[in-house]
Amino acid sequence: MNDVTARPEDQEPAASPVTQPATAPATQPATQARNPLHGVTLEAMVTALADHYGWDGLGERIPVRCFNVDPSVGSSLRFLRKTPWAREKVEGLYLFMLREERRAGRR
């Protein structure tokens, strides 16, 4: 029988462990500090718009069935989550409403 023993210099070097930073920075810079939509849910937007304009006013500004025929937050959310163009209109109207409120508060 041929007894072959591997010598350490014949073996492949072991992979060095990947070093990771000990700790992450305590505070990360706010990546969207000036984005008024950051952290605002679609539900919060629809609710605020319905409170501000009413369902009739909201249906006039964005003419979609979910705002005009038996409107509710739930049905609106289902539609808006599936329809990107309508969601963009809601986000735009929400930003417009925020600007209106800000201007009215300055007077």
Helices and strands as residue ranges (DSSP letters): G 8-10, H 42-61, H 65-68, H 73-82, H 84-106
